[in-house]
């Protein structure tokens, strides 16, 4: 199954192959991530093709004062995102 912002914009989805994408605005996280071990690939930036994998490690009790959701592991360096508007050197840095 595929969920895309483009489906919420009245388009069938960004990708032309396969079934139409479902709404990201009308779909709750708990409807998609239903069991530990569920993994989904997220395409964060369609222009720069930033992709990452999210996996459900487990479900537990909510801790008072805890912040959610939590990032429990990272692999690799995060890509740059949205440079300051006055950063003229950004294009040169990114190649």
HELIX and SHEET records of a PDB file:
HELIX    1   1 UNK A    5  UNK A    8  1                                   4    
HELIX    2   2 UNK A   29  UNK A   32  1                                   4    
HELIX    3   3 UNK A   90  UNK A   94  1                                   5    
SHEET    1   A 2 UNK A   3  UNK A   4  0                                        
SHEET    2   A 2 UNK A  22  UNK A  23  1                                        
SHEET    1   B 2 UNK A  39  UNK A  45  0                                        
SHEET    2   B 2 UNK A  50  UNK A  55 -1                                        
END                                                                             
